[in-house]
Amino acid sequence: MSRSRSPARSAGQGSGPGDALETDEIRRLCEFLYRRTGMIFGESKRYYIERRIADRMAATGMRPFPTYFSYAQASESEVEYLINIFTVNETYFYREEDQLRCLGRSLLPNIVRGKKPGDLVRIWSVPCSTGEEPYSIAIWLLENWPMVDAYHIEIAGSDIDTRVLQKAVAGSYGERALSRLPPDVVERYFEQSRDGERRIIQDLRESVTFTPVNLVDKASIAAQGRFDVVFCRNVLIYFDNASRLLAANNLYDALHPGGYICLGHTESMSRISSRFRLCRYEDAIVYQRLEEGP
Ligand SMILES: C[S@@+](CC[C@H](N)C(=O)[O-])C[C@H]1O[C@@H](n2cnc3c(N)ncnc32)[C@H](O)[C@@H]1O
């Protein structure tokens, strides 16, 4: 067991001597977070982790690390805090418009073939981070899918990070998040808010629902019911193979047979599970839940 002390001293506000973490302490913390989230934190994150934990030990007064770690393990709200500070939440509107085009041109026409006008179509963005993805789906369909009023479209967003979900519900965004949206779309779906940001108009905000969900926790996924399309983009890259398989199996159960899953650019279901069929559409590659899995 390595006991080398990190040369990096904590520079965080309020942290001080004695807040540096041993290699073994960082490893225990990463293992704990991995078991709770599926995410792996490599050696490259070491300085970041050490700095954030030093700040947290200072803020809670729980130090040294063994004291803090026992406290964190016994407190669900502290675990939630830890998960929230270690997630990577990068996202923006119309992040991959090709996939939205694929949704409107290929996936939804296939899905509604088996439905009657007025029937429910459920679309899930998980993880949704601060909400740009589910709101993008809603806006894109309103703008581009001629059948949008013929069906009852339900769009949901979920994430493990409760802090980003609060932002998603508030629906206020800065320039950077909006930079890919055409100006006329911004005018139609956003209002100016007092802090200089743009806020999604109330009707649209209230039409998208947000719930906390952990992709590697079967029960939390099962509680959301079944969906026709799942967007699970840019999270599997943070998982190891075991977590990817767990998430894939959970999402398989969350899809109606024949339902679709859209992954991020660099992610592939074929390398994770054989329970989905790769579908190459004109606009994007997606995966379809086989009617009956192996
Ligand atoms: C980079 S964002 C992706 C957001 C959006 N899908 C996109 O592509 O723009 C990754 C998100 O995954 C979430 N996340 C990490 N582990 C998770 C888990 N086990 N269950 C649910 N969400 C998770 C993080 O909180 C973060 O908001």
The ligand as an SDF file (V2000), in Angstrom:
LIG
                    3D

 27 29  0  0  0  0  0  0  0  0999 V2000
  -21.0660   15.9210  -19.6460 C   0  0  0  0  0  0  0  0  0  0  0  0
  -22.6500   15.8660  -18.8910 S   0  0  0  0  0  0  0  0  0  0  0  0
  -23.6540   15.3460  -20.2760 C   0  0  0  0  0  0  0  0  0  0  0  0
  -24.9130   16.1890  -20.4200 C   0  0  0  0  0  0  0  0  0  0  0  0
  -25.6950   15.9710  -21.7310 C   0  0  0  0  0  0  0  0  0  0  0  0
  -26.1550   14.6160  -21.8550 N   0  0  0  0  0  0  0  0  0  0  0  0
  -24.8570   16.3540  -22.9340 C   0  0  0  0  0  0  0  0  0  0  0  0
  -24.3580   15.4520  -23.6360 O   0  0  0  0  0  0  0  0  0  0  0  0
  -24.7120   17.5470  -23.2150 O   0  0  0  0  0  0  0  0  0  0  0  0
  -22.4890   14.3810  -17.8950 C   0  0  0  0  0  0  0  0  0  0  0  0
  -23.5100   14.3000  -16.7650 C   0  0  0  0  0  0  0  0  0  0  0  0
  -23.5310   12.9520  -16.2840 O   0  0  0  0  0  0  0  0  0  0  0  0
  -23.9960   12.9970  -14.9500 C   0  0  0  0  0  0  0  0  0  0  0  0
  -23.7340   11.7090  -14.2990 N   0  0  0  0  0  0  0  0  0  0  0  0
  -22.5440   11.1740  -13.9070 C   0  0  0  0  0  0  0  0  0  0  0  0
  -22.7300    9.9650  -13.3520 N   0  0  0  0  0  0  0  0  0  0  0  0
  -24.0580    9.7050  -13.3950 C   0  0  0  0  0  0  0  0  0  0  0  0
  -24.8700    8.6200  -12.9710 C   0  0  0  0  0  0  0  0  0  0  0  0
  -24.3460    7.5420  -12.3840 N   0  0  0  0  0  0  0  0  0  0  0  0
  -26.2100    8.6920  -13.1660 N   0  0  0  0  0  0  0  0  0  0  0  0
  -26.7590    9.7930  -13.7460 C   0  0  0  0  0  0  0  0  0  0  0  0
  -26.0490   10.8560  -14.1610 N   0  0  0  0  0  0  0  0  0  0  0  0
  -24.7170   10.8150  -13.9970 C   0  0  0  0  0  0  0  0  0  0  0  0
  -23.2220   14.1790  -14.3870 C   0  0  0  0  0  0  0  0  0  0  0  0
  -23.8150   14.6990  -13.2280 O   0  0  0  0  0  0  0  0  0  0  0  0
  -23.2290   15.1660  -15.5710 C   0  0  0  0  0  0  0  0  0  0  0  0
  -24.2310   16.1430  -15.4140 O   0  0  0  0  0  0  0  0  0  0  0  0
  1  2  1  0
  2  3  1  0
  2 10  1  0
  3  4  1  0
  4  5  1  0
  5  6  1  0
  5  7  1  0
  7  8  2  0
  7  9  1  0
 10 11  1  0
 11 12  1  0
 11 26  1  0
 12 13  1  0
 13 14  1  0
 13 24  1  0
 14 15  1  0
 14 23  1  0
 15 16  2  0
 16 17  1  0
 17 18  1  0
 17 23  2  0
 18 19  1  0
 18 20  2  0
 20 21  1  0
 21 22  2  0
 22 23  1  0
 24 25  1  0
 24 26  1  0
 26 27  1  0
M  CHG  2   2   1   9  -1
M  END
$$$$
